[in-house]
Amino acid sequence: MSSLATVNQRDITAFQQRSLADAFLANKSETTIRAYRNDLDDFTAFTGSRDRDEAAGLLIGMGQGNANAYVLE
């Protein structure tokens, strides 16, 4: 796994992160949201993040290519 410090993260505010999450979850069933929450809990543990918000911010801030590479290592 690559070091989190070496990843070029884009600046994203907590408001932007929450807005993106809200838009992504809009019109999803409760079952789907629960499954996503479980996946994010797993990712939180994988990254050693403090909580779901930190893990989500890490993933979103990396950009698509870096995020894909990170989880594949």
N, CA, C and O atoms as a GROMACS GRO file, in nm:
protein
  292
    1MET      N    1   0.085  -0.117   0.000
    1MET     CA    2   0.000   0.000   0.000
    1MET      C    3   0.089   0.124   0.000
    1MET      O    4   0.188   0.129   0.073
    2SER      N    5   0.054   0.222  -0.082
    2SER     CA    6   0.135   0.343  -0.089
    2SER      C    7   0.108   0.432   0.032
    2SER      O    8   0.002   0.425   0.094
    3SER      N    9   0.204   0.513   0.062
    3SER     CA   10   0.190   0.605   0.173
    3SER      C   11   0.088   0.713   0.138
    3SER      O   12   0.086   0.766   0.028
    4LEU      N   13   0.004   0.744   0.236
    4LEU     CA   14  -0.097   0.848   0.213
    4LEU      C   15  -0.031   0.983   0.189
    4LEU      O   16  -0.086   1.069   0.121
    5ALA      N   17   0.087   1.002   0.246
    5ALA     CA   18   0.156   1.131   0.232
    5ALA      C   19   0.204   1.154   0.090
    5ALA      O   20   0.227   1.268   0.051
    6THR      N   21   0.221   1.048   0.011
    6THR     CA   22   0.274   1.065  -0.124
    6THR      C   23   0.166   1.092  -0.228
    6THR      O   24   0.196   1.121  -0.343
    7VAL      N   25   0.042   1.083  -0.188
    7VAL     CA   26  -0.069   1.103  -0.281
    7VAL      C   27  -0.095   1.252  -0.299
    7VAL      O   28  -0.104   1.326  -0.202
    8ASN      N   29  -0.106   1.296  -0.423
    8ASN     CA   30  -0.141   1.434  -0.451
    8ASN      C   31  -0.291   1.452  -0.434
    8ASN      O   32  -0.369   1.413  -0.521
    9GLN      N   33  -0.330   1.510  -0.322
    9GLN     CA   34  -0.472   1.530  -0.297
    9GLN      C   35  -0.513   1.669  -0.342
    9GLN      O   36  -0.441   1.767  -0.324
   10ARG      N   37  -0.632   1.674  -0.403
   10ARG     CA   38  -0.689   1.802  -0.439
   10ARG      C   39  -0.756   1.860  -0.316
   10ARG      O   40  -0.801   1.787  -0.228
   11ASP      N   41  -0.761   1.991  -0.309
   11ASP     CA   42  -0.830   2.056  -0.198
   11ASP      C   43  -0.980   2.038  -0.216
   11ASP      O   44  -1.036   2.073  -0.320
   12ILE      N   45  -1.043   1.982  -0.114
   12ILE     CA   46  -1.188   1.966  -0.118
   12ILE      C   47  -1.240   2.000   0.021
   12ILE      O   48  -1.193   1.946   0.121
   13THR      N   49  -1.337   2.088   0.026
   13THR     CA   50  -1.390   2.128   0.155
   13THR      C   51  -1.488   2.024   0.207
   13THR      O   52  -1.538   1.941   0.131
   14ALA      N   53  -1.515   2.029   0.336
   14ALA     CA   54  -1.611   1.937   0.396
   14ALA      C   55  -1.749   1.957   0.332
   14ALA      O   56  -1.822   1.860   0.311
   15PHE      N   57  -1.783   2.082   0.302
   15PHE     CA   58  -1.912   2.110   0.238
   15PHE      C   59  -1.919   2.046   0.100
   15PHE      O   60  -2.020   1.985   0.064
   16GLN      N   61  -1.812   2.059   0.022
   16GLN     CA   62  -1.810   1.998  -0.111
   16GLN      C   63  -1.818   1.846  -0.101
   16GLN      O   64  -1.888   1.781  -0.179
   17GLN      N   65  -1.747   1.790  -0.005
   17GLN     CA   66  -1.749   1.645   0.015
   17GLN      C   67  -1.890   1.598   0.050
   17GLN      O   68  -1.938   1.499  -0.007
   18ARG      N   69  -1.956   1.667   0.142
   18ARG     CA   70  -2.092   1.630   0.183
   18ARG      C   71  -2.188   1.648   0.066
   18ARG      O   72  -2.276   1.564   0.046
   19SER      N   73  -2.174   1.754  -0.010
   19SER     CA   74  -2.262   1.778  -0.125
   19SER      C   75  -2.247   1.668  -0.229
   19SER      O   76  -2.346   1.620  -0.285
   20LEU      N   77  -2.124   1.627  -0.253
   20LEU     CA   78  -2.099   1.519  -0.347
   20LEU      C   79  -2.160   1.389  -0.298
   20LEU      O   80  -2.223   1.316  -0.375
   21ALA      N   81  -2.142   1.360  -0.170
   21ALA     CA   82  -2.199   1.237  -0.112
   21ALA      C   83  -2.351   1.240  -0.119
   21ALA      O   84  -2.413   1.140  -0.156
   22ASP      N   85  -2.411   1.352  -0.086
   22ASP     CA   86  -2.557   1.364  -0.091
   22ASP      C   87  -2.610   1.343  -0.232
   22ASP      O   88  -2.710   1.274  -0.253
   23ALA      N   89  -2.542   1.402  -0.330
   23ALA     CA   90  -2.585   1.387  -0.469
   23ALA      C   91  -2.571   1.241  -0.514
   23ALA      O   92  -2.658   1.189  -0.583
   24PHE      N   93  -2.462   1.177  -0.473
   24PHE     CA   94  -2.440   1.038  -0.511
   24PHE      C   95  -2.546   0.946  -0.451
   24PHE      O   96  -2.590   0.850  -0.516
   25LEU      N   97  -2.587   0.974  -0.328
   25LEU     CA   98  -2.682   0.887  -0.258
   25LEU      C   99  -2.829   0.919  -0.287
   25LEU      O  100  -2.918   0.845  -0.247
   26ALA      N  101  -2.853   1.028  -0.356
   26ALA     CA  102  -2.991   1.068  -0.386
   26ALA      C  103  -3.062   0.957  -0.463
   26ALA      O  104  -3.007   0.898  -0.556
   27ASN      N  105  -3.183   0.929  -0.421
   27ASN     CA  106  -3.270   0.830  -0.486
   27ASN      C  107  -3.218   0.686  -0.479
   27ASN      O  108  -3.261   0.601  -0.557
   28LYS      N  109  -3.127   0.659  -0.387
   28LYS     CA  110  -3.080   0.521  -0.366
   28LYS      C  111  -3.167   0.458  -0.257
   28LYS      O  112  -3.215   0.527  -0.167
   29SER      N  113  -3.187   0.327  -0.266
   29SER     CA  114  -3.266   0.258  -0.164
   29SER      C  115  -3.186   0.249  -0.034
   29SER      O  116  -3.064   0.262  -0.033
   30GLU      N  117  -3.258   0.227   0.075
   30GLU     CA  118  -3.193   0.214   0.205
   30GLU      C  119  -3.097   0.094   0.206
   30GLU      O  120  -2.993   0.099   0.270
   31THR      N  121  -3.133  -0.011   0.135
   31THR     CA  122  -3.046  -0.130   0.125
   31THR      C  123  -2.915  -0.095   0.056
   31THR      O  124  -2.808  -0.137   0.100
   32THR      N  125  -2.922  -0.019  -0.050
   32THR     CA  126  -2.802   0.023  -0.123
   32THR      C  127  -2.716   0.113  -0.036
   32THR      O  128  -2.594   0.097  -0.030
   33ILE      N  129  -2.778   0.207   0.032
   33ILE     CA  130  -2.704   0.298   0.119
   33ILE      C  131  -2.635   0.220   0.230
   33ILE      O  132  -2.520   0.249   0.264
   34ARG      N  133  -2.703   0.123   0.287
   34ARG     CA  134  -2.644   0.039   0.392
   34ARG      C  135  -2.522  -0.038   0.338
   34ARG      O  136  -2.420  -0.049   0.405
   35ALA      N  137  -2.534  -0.090   0.217
   35ALA     CA  138  -2.422  -0.162   0.156
   35ALA      C  139  -2.304  -0.068   0.132
   35ALA      O  140  -2.189  -0.104   0.159
   36TYR      N  141  -2.331   0.052   0.082
   36TYR     CA  142  -2.224   0.150   0.062
   36TYR      C  143  -2.158   0.186   0.196
   36TYR      O  144  -2.036   0.199   0.204
   37ARG      N  145  -2.239   0.201   0.300
   37ARG     CA  146  -2.187   0.233   0.433
   37ARG      C  147  -2.093   0.122   0.481
   37ARG      O  148  -1.985   0.150   0.535
   38ASN      N  149  -2.133  -0.002   0.460
   38ASN     CA  150  -2.046  -0.115   0.499
   38ASN      C  151  -1.916  -0.115   0.420
   38ASN      O  152  -1.809  -0.140   0.476
   39ASP      N  153  -1.925  -0.087   0.291
   39ASP     CA  154  -1.804  -0.079   0.208
   39ASP      C  155  -1.712   0.033   0.256
   39ASP      O  156  -1.590   0.017   0.261
   40LEU      N  157  -1.772   0.146   0.291
   40LEU     CA  158  -1.692   0.259   0.339
   40LEU      C  159  -1.630   0.227   0.475
   40LEU      O  160  -1.518   0.271   0.503
   41ASP      N  161  -1.700   0.152   0.559
   41ASP     CA  162  -1.640   0.108   0.686
   41ASP      C  163  -1.518   0.021   0.660
   41ASP      O  164  -1.416   0.035   0.727
   42ASP      N  165  -1.528  -0.069   0.563
   42ASP     CA  166  -1.414  -0.154   0.527
   42ASP      C  167  -1.299  -0.068   0.476
   42ASP      O  168  -1.184  -0.091   0.512
   43PHE      N  169  -1.329   0.030   0.391
   43PHE     CA  170  -1.226   0.118   0.336
   43PHE      C  171  -1.163   0.201   0.448
   43PHE      O  172  -1.042   0.226   0.446
   44THR      N  173  -1.243   0.244   0.544
   44THR     CA  174  -1.193   0.321   0.657
   44THR      C  175  -1.089   0.239   0.734
   44THR      O  176  -0.983   0.290   0.769
   45ALA      N  177  -1.119   0.114   0.759
   45ALA     CA  178  -1.024   0.026   0.828
   45ALA      C  179  -0.900   0.003   0.742
   45ALA      O  180  -0.788   0.003   0.794
   46PHE      N  181  -0.919  -0.017   0.612
   46PHE     CA  182  -0.809  -0.042   0.519
   46PHE      C  183  -0.708   0.073   0.519
   46PHE      O  184  -0.588   0.051   0.516
   47THR      N  185  -0.759   0.196   0.523
   47THR     CA  186  -0.672   0.313   0.516
   47THR      C  187  -0.621   0.358   0.653
   47THR      O  188  -0.529   0.438   0.662
   48GLY      N  189  -0.682   0.305   0.759
   48GLY     CA  190  -0.646   0.350   0.893
   48GLY      C  191  -0.700   0.489   0.924
   48GLY      O  192  -0.650   0.558   1.013
   49SER      N  193  -0.803   0.529   0.851
   49SER     CA  194  -0.865   0.660   0.874
   49SER      C  195  -0.939   0.660   1.007
   49SER      O  196  -0.976   0.555   1.059
   50ARG      N  197  -0.959   0.780   1.062
   50ARG     CA  198  -1.029   0.794   1.190
   50ARG      C  199  -1.177   0.760   1.180
   50ARG      O  200  -1.235   0.704   1.272
   51ASP      N  201  -1.237   0.796   1.066
   51ASP     CA  202  -1.381   0.776   1.051
   51ASP      C  203  -1.417   0.772   0.902
   51ASP      O  204  -1.331   0.790   0.816
   52ARG      N  205  -1.546   0.750   0.874
   52ARG     CA  206  -1.592   0.741   0.735
   52ARG      C  207  -1.566   0.870   0.658
   52ARG      O  208  -1.527   0.866   0.542
   53ASP      N  209  -1.588   0.983   0.724
   53ASP     CA  210  -1.569   1.111   0.655
   53ASP      C  211  -1.424   1.128   0.610
   53ASP      O  212  -1.399   1.173   0.498
   54GLU      N  213  -1.331   1.093   0.697
   54GLU     CA  214  -1.190   1.105   0.659
   54GLU      C  215  -1.157   1.010   0.544
   54GLU      O  216  -1.087   1.048   0.450
   55ALA      N  217  -1.208   0.888   0.551
   55ALA     CA  218  -1.182   0.790   0.444
   55ALA      C  219  -1.242   0.836   0.312
   55ALA      O  220  -1.178   0.827   0.208
   56ALA      N  221  -1.365   0.886   0.317
   56ALA     CA  222  -1.430   0.934   0.195
   56ALA      C  223  -1.355   1.054   0.137
   56ALA      O  224  -1.336   1.063   0.016
   57GLY      N  225  -1.312   1.144   0.223
   57GLY     CA  226  -1.236   1.260   0.178
   57GLY      C  227  -1.105   1.219   0.114
   57GLY      O  228  -1.062   1.278   0.015
   58LEU      N  229  -1.042   1.118   0.170
   58LEU     CA  230  -0.918   1.066   0.113
   58LEU      C  231  -0.942   1.013  -0.027
   58LEU      O  232  -0.869   1.046  -0.121
   59LEU      N  233  -1.044   0.931  -0.041
   59LEU     CA  234  -1.075   0.870  -0.170
   59LEU      C  235  -1.115   0.975  -0.274
   59LEU      O  236  -1.068   0.972  -0.387
   60ILE      N  237  -1.202   1.066  -0.235
   60ILE     CA  238  -1.249   1.170  -0.327
   60ILE      C  239  -1.136   1.264  -0.364
   60ILE      O  240  -1.124   1.306  -0.479
   61GLY      N  241  -1.052   1.298  -0.268
   61GLY     CA  242  -0.944   1.393  -0.291
   61GLY      C  243  -0.833   1.342  -0.380
   61GLY      O  244  -0.756   1.421  -0.435
   62MET      N  245  -0.823   1.211  -0.394
   62MET     CA  246  -0.716   1.153  -0.476
   62MET      C  247  -0.740   1.169  -0.625
   62MET      O  248  -0.645   1.169  -0.702
   63GLY      N  249  -0.861   1.183  -0.666
   63GLY     CA  250  -0.894   1.180  -0.807
   63GLY      C  251  -0.907   1.036  -0.852
   63GLY      O  252  -0.857   0.945  -0.786
   64GLN      N  253  -0.972   1.016  -0.962
   64GLN     CA  254  -1.008   0.881  -1.007
   64GLN      C  255  -0.888   0.788  -1.029
   64GLN      O  256  -0.886   0.677  -0.977
   65GLY      N  257  -0.791   0.832  -1.103
   65GLY     CA  258  -0.675   0.747  -1.132
   65GLY      C  259  -0.597   0.707  -1.009
   65GLY      O  260  -0.566   0.590  -0.990
   66ASN      N  261  -0.564   0.805  -0.925
   66ASN     CA  262  -0.488   0.776  -0.803
   66ASN      C  263  -0.568   0.690  -0.706
   66ASN      O  264  -0.511   0.603  -0.640
   67ALA      N  265  -0.698   0.712  -0.697
   67ALA     CA  266  -0.782   0.631  -0.608
   67ALA      C  267  -0.784   0.486  -0.653
   67ALA      O  268  -0.772   0.394  -0.572
   68ASN      N  269  -0.799   0.465  -0.782
   68ASN     CA  270  -0.798   0.328  -0.836
   68ASN      C  271  -0.664   0.260  -0.809
   68ASN      O  272  -0.660   0.145  -0.765
   69ALA      N  273  -0.556   0.330  -0.833
   69ALA     CA  274  -0.423   0.273  -0.810
   69ALA      C  275  -0.403   0.242  -0.663
   69ALA      O  276  -0.345   0.138  -0.629
   70TYR      N  277  -0.449   0.330  -0.576
   70TYR     CA  278  -0.431   0.311  -0.431
   70TYR      C  279  -0.498   0.184  -0.382
   70TYR      O  280  -0.436   0.106  -0.308
   71VAL      N  281  -0.622   0.161  -0.421
   71VAL     CA  282  -0.693   0.043  -0.370
   71VAL      C  283  -0.646  -0.086  -0.435
   71VAL      O  284  -0.671  -0.194  -0.383
   72LEU      N  285  -0.578  -0.076  -0.548
   72LEU     CA  286  -0.528  -0.197  -0.614
   72LEU      C  287  -0.393  -0.242  -0.560
   72LEU      O  288  -0.352  -0.356  -0.582
   73GLU      N  289  -0.324  -0.154  -0.488
   73GLU     CA  290  -0.192  -0.190  -0.433
   73GLU      C  291  -0.207  -0.283  -0.314
   73GLU      O  292  -0.107  -0.324  -0.255
   0.00000   0.00000   0.00000
